[in-house]
């Protein structure tokens, strides 16, 4: 039974397994993303936040997902290129995953159980749901897709100090 996010490995866009233990001691913001969504401009806010806080220990982990309105249909390479060219994304992006259903990635099964949504529901409702993880790998809070990155900066600051 996994105890923290550090117990998981995830696939990079290049197809390599990367242990999340590589991020031990960092504050993490884990986000399911999409390239063709009304919330896609949040990539800019996420990148701005990453630029501001990465030297203090923040890592943002992006997980493309095509489960909501088929809004991320491209290949892993196409998604990575889109994020870099259009939003200058420099934070780690991973291979496309599922976040709900029988095929949900084990990391997302853990995140949803650790921080249920409104009324205790575990399912991810849409792209750009965010999970904040402390330096010990514990899920601290879940944010709705409409919660812009700047709106959660105070919570991140509190974990970085």
Order of alpha helices (4+ residues) and beta strands (2+ residues): beta-beta-beta-alpha-beta-alpha-beta-alpha-beta-beta-alpha
